[in-house]
Amino acid sequence: MESLAGKLITGIKELAKKSTTLYQKIVEQSLVTPSCGLGSQTVEGAKKVLELLKGVSQAVRESVK
């Protein structure tokens, strides 16, 4: 199964077909956020979601390098 970061990267590449400049621009100007409802999580649950989100963001940014 493809990771969330992998799915996001694949989707961005699909949007930016044939243009590495557009791909880079999309990655640099995008904001990755958790789904709605984070406020109803426990503190530990919210921390886990944010750590996972941080990993997705880092993986997507690394795909530009």
C-alpha positions as CSV (number, residue, x, y, z in Angstrom):
1,M,0.0,0.0,0.0
2,E,1.3,3.4,-0.9
3,S,2.0,5.8,1.9
4,L,0.0,9.0,2.4
5,A,3.1,11.1,1.4
6,G,3.5,8.9,-1.7
7,K,-0.1,9.4,-2.7
8,L,0.2,13.2,-2.2
9,I,3.4,13.3,-4.3
10,T,1.7,11.2,-7.1
11,G,-1.2,13.6,-7.1
12,I,1.0,16.6,-7.3
13,K,3.0,15.1,-10.2
14,E,-0.3,14.4,-12.0
15,L,-1.3,18.0,-11.6
16,A,2.0,19.3,-12.8
17,K,2.6,16.9,-15.7
18,K,5.5,17.9,-17.9
19,S,6.5,20.8,-15.7
20,T,9.1,20.4,-12.9
21,T,8.8,24.1,-12.2
22,L,5.1,23.8,-11.6
23,Y,5.6,20.7,-9.4
24,Q,8.1,22.6,-7.3
25,K,5.8,25.6,-7.1
26,I,2.9,23.5,-5.9
27,V,5.0,21.8,-3.2
28,E,6.5,25.1,-2.0
29,Q,3.1,26.9,-1.9
30,S,1.0,24.1,-0.4
31,L,-0.2,23.7,3.1
32,V,-0.7,20.2,4.6
33,T,-3.2,20.1,7.4
34,P,-4.9,17.5,9.5
35,S,-8.5,16.5,8.9
36,C,-11.3,18.3,10.8
37,G,-11.9,17.1,14.4
38,L,-8.4,17.3,15.8
39,G,-9.7,19.3,18.7
40,S,-11.7,16.3,19.9
41,Q,-8.6,14.1,20.1
42,T,-6.7,13.5,23.4
43,V,-3.5,15.4,23.8
44,E,-1.5,12.3,23.0
45,G,-3.7,11.6,19.9
46,A,-3.3,15.1,18.6
47,K,0.5,14.9,19.1
48,K,0.6,11.7,17.1
49,V,-1.5,13.2,14.2
50,L,0.8,16.3,14.1
51,E,3.9,14.1,14.1
52,L,2.6,12.0,11.2
53,L,1.6,15.2,9.4
54,K,5.1,16.6,9.9
55,G,6.5,13.4,8.3
56,V,4.2,13.8,5.3
57,S,5.3,17.4,4.9
58,Q,9.0,16.6,5.1
59,A,8.6,13.7,2.6
60,V,6.8,15.9,0.1
61,R,9.4,18.7,0.5
62,E,12.2,16.2,0.0
63,S,10.7,15.1,-3.3
64,V,11.6,18.5,-4.8
65,K,15.3,18.2,-3.9
